[in-house]
Amino acid sequence: MIGIPEFIVLAVTSIIAVMEPPSTIAIYLTLTKDMKESQRRRIIAKSMQISFLVLLFFALTGQFLFSIFNITIASFRIAGGILLVTVAFRMLNPRKSEYSQEELEDIAIVPLAFPLTAGPGTITTVILLVSEADSLLQGSLVLVAIAVGIAVSYVGMKYASKISGLVGGEGLRVVTKLMAILVLAIAVQFVISGITEAIPQILS
C-alpha cells in the first residue's frame, strides 16, 4: 500500500509528464501567433476549462464508461492521432491572421484541450491512478494532481506570447514548420500505438 505523500507525488508527476506542457505551449504559440492578446486569453481559459472538466469526468466515471461501452484506450489513441494530423496540416498551411469566434473555439477544443492537454494518454493516466487509489483520500488527490497539471499548462501558455517577441517573425515561422513536423510525428505515433494495442484485441 502506497502512502499519501508518495501517491500525490506519483499522481502529480505522472499527469504533468504525460501532459507534456512544453509541447502544448509550443503548439499553442504557433497556432495563435497572429491573434490578439484578448483572443489568446479566451483560448487559454476555454481550453483549460474543457481539459479540467474532461479529466474530472473520466476520473469519476472513466472505468465505468469504458466497461459499459466497450471503449478501449487504443481507440482513443487512434482518434487523437487523426485529430493531430489535421492540426499539423493547419500549422503548415496557415490561412489568415483574422479568426472568427467559431474558429477560436475550435482551436481551444482541438487540439489544445483534446488531444494535447486532456488527450488519450492523460485520460488513461488519470483512470489508472484512480484504480490504484487505496482510499477515498487518495482518489481525491488525483483530482488535485489534475488541477496542478492544468495550472502548469495555463501558466505556460499565458506567458507564451513573450516568447514570440523574443524569437521574432522569421524565427517563429521556422519554429512553426518544425513544430508542425513534430505534431505530425506525434500523430503518427498515436495511431501506430493505437493500432498496435488494437491488433491483439482484434485477433483474440
C-alpha positions in Angstrom: 0.0 0.0 0.0 1.5 3.3 -1.1 1.4 6.2 1.4 -0.3 9.5 0.9 2.8 11.6 0.2 4.2 9.1 -2.2 0.8 8.8 -4.0 0.4 12.6 -4.5 4.0 12.8 -5.9 3.3 9.9 -8.2 0.0 11.4 -9.4 1.3 14.9 -10.0 4.5 13.9 -11.7 2.7 11.3 -13.9 0.0 13.7 -15.0 2.4 16.6 -15.8 4.8 14.3 -17.6 2.1 12.8 -19.9 0.5 16.3 -20.5 3.9 17.5 -21.8 3.2 21.2 -21.2 6.3 22.3 -23.2 4.9 20.7 -26.4 1.4 22.1 -25.8 2.9 25.6 -25.2 4.9 25.4 -28.4 1.9 24.3 -30.4 -0.3 27.0 -28.8 2.3 29.6 -29.7 2.4 28.6 -33.4 -1.4 28.3 -33.7 -2.1 31.7 -32.1 0.9 33.7 -33.4 -1.3 36.1 -35.4 -4.0 36.5 -32.8 -4.8 39.4 -30.5 -3.9 39.1 -26.8 -7.6 39.1 -25.9 -8.2 36.2 -28.3 -5.3 34.2 -26.8 -6.7 34.8 -23.3 -10.1 33.4 -24.3 -8.5 30.4 -25.9 -6.3 29.6 -22.9 -9.2 29.9 -20.5 -11.6 27.8 -22.6 -9.1 25.1 -23.4 -8.0 24.7 -19.7 -11.6 24.7 -18.5 -12.5 22.0 -21.0 -9.4 20.0 -20.2 -10.1 20.0 -16.5 -13.8 19.0 -17.0 -12.8 16.2 -19.4 -10.2 14.8 -16.9 -12.6 15.2 -14.0 -15.3 13.4 -15.9 -13.0 10.4 -16.7 -11.6 10.4 -13.2 -15.1 9.9 -11.8 -16.7 7.8 -14.4 -13.9 6.5 -16.8 -13.6 2.9 -15.7 -17.4 2.5 -15.6 -17.9 4.1 -19.1 -15.1 2.1 -20.7 -16.5 -1.1 -19.5 -20.1 -0.3 -20.3 -19.5 0.9 -23.9 -16.5 -1.4 -24.5 -14.3 1.5 -25.3 -10.6 0.8 -25.5 -7.6 3.1 -24.9 -6.4 2.0 -28.4 -9.4 3.6 -30.0 -8.7 6.8 -28.1 -5.1 6.9 -29.3 -6.2 6.4 -32.9 -8.8 9.1 -32.7 -6.3 11.5 -31.1 -3.8 10.8 -33.8 -6.2 11.5 -36.6 -7.1 14.8 -35.0 -3.5 15.8 -34.6 -2.9 15.1 -38.3 -5.4 17.8 -39.2 -3.7 20.2 -36.7 -0.3 19.6 -38.3 -1.6 20.5 -41.8 -3.3 23.6 -40.4 0.1 24.7 -39.0 1.8 24.0 -42.3 -0.8 25.9 -44.3 -1.9 29.0 -42.2 -4.8 30.7 -44.0 -5.2 34.1 -42.5 -4.5 36.4 -39.5 -8.1 37.0 -38.6 -10.1 34.3 -36.8 -13.9 34.0 -36.3 -15.3 33.2 -32.9 -16.1 29.7 -34.1 -12.5 29.2 -35.2 -11.2 30.4 -31.8 -13.5 27.9 -30.1 -12.3 25.1 -32.4 -8.6 25.8 -31.6 -9.4 25.8 -27.8 -11.1 22.5 -28.1 -8.9 20.8 -30.8 -6.0 20.5 -30.4 -5.3 22.4 -27.1 -7.9 20.6 -24.9 -8.0 17.4 -26.9 -5.8 15.6 -27.7 -2.9 17.6 -26.2 -3.8 18.6 -22.6 -6.6 16.1 -22.0 -5.6 13.5 -24.6 -5.7 9.7 -24.6 -2.5 9.4 -22.6 -3.6 11.8 -19.9 -7.1 10.2 -19.7 -5.5 6.8 -19.4 -3.1 8.0 -16.7 -6.0 9.5 -14.7 -8.1 6.3 -14.9 -5.1 4.2 -13.9 -4.3 6.5 -10.9 -7.9 6.3 -9.7 -7.8 2.5 -10.0 -4.5 2.5 -7.9 -6.0 4.6 -5.2 -6.4 2.7 -1.9 -8.8 5.1 -0.3 -11.2 7.9 -1.0 -8.5 10.4 0.1 -6.0 9.0 -2.5 -8.8 9.2 -5.1 -9.4 12.8 -4.3 -5.7 13.5 -4.6 -5.9 12.5 -8.2 -8.3 15.5 -8.7 -5.7 17.7 -7.0 -3.0 16.4 -9.3 -5.2 17.1 -12.4 -5.6 20.7 -11.1 -1.9 21.1 -10.7 -1.2 19.8 -14.2 -3.8 22.2 -15.7 -2.3 25.1 -13.7 1.2 24.3 -15.1 -0.1 24.4 -18.7 -2.2 27.5 -18.0 0.8 29.5 -16.7 3.0 28.3 -19.6 0.5 29.4 -22.3 -0.3 32.6 -20.5 3.3 33.8 -20.9 4.0 32.2 -24.2 3.4 35.4 -26.1 6.6 36.8 -24.5 8.5 34.0 -26.3 7.0 35.2 -29.6 8.6 38.6 -29.1 12.0 37.2 -28.3 12.1 34.7 -31.3 11.0 37.2 -33.9 8.9 36.8 -37.1 11.3 34.7 -39.2 12.3 32.6 -36.2 8.7 31.9 -35.4 8.0 30.8 -38.9 10.8 28.3 -38.7 9.5 27.1 -35.3 6.0 26.8 -36.8 7.2 24.4 -39.6 9.4 22.4 -37.2 6.5 22.1 -34.7 4.2 21.0 -37.5 6.5 18.2 -38.4 6.7 17.3 -34.7 3.0 17.3 -34.3 2.6 15.1 -37.4 5.2 12.7 -35.9 3.3 12.6 -32.6 0.0 12.0 -34.5 1.6 9.0 -36.4 2.9 7.6 -33.2 -0.6 7.9 -31.6 -2.1 6.0 -34.5 0.7 3.3 -34.5 0.4 2.8 -30.8 -3.4 2.6 -31.0 -3.2 0.0 -33.9 -0.5 -2.0 -32.1 -2.7 -2.2 -29.0 -5.8 -3.0 -31.0 -4.4 -5.8 -33.1 -4.2 -8.4 -30.2 -7.7 -7.4 -29.2 -9.0 -7.9 -32.7 -7.2 -11.3 -33.1 -8.3 -12.6 -29.7 
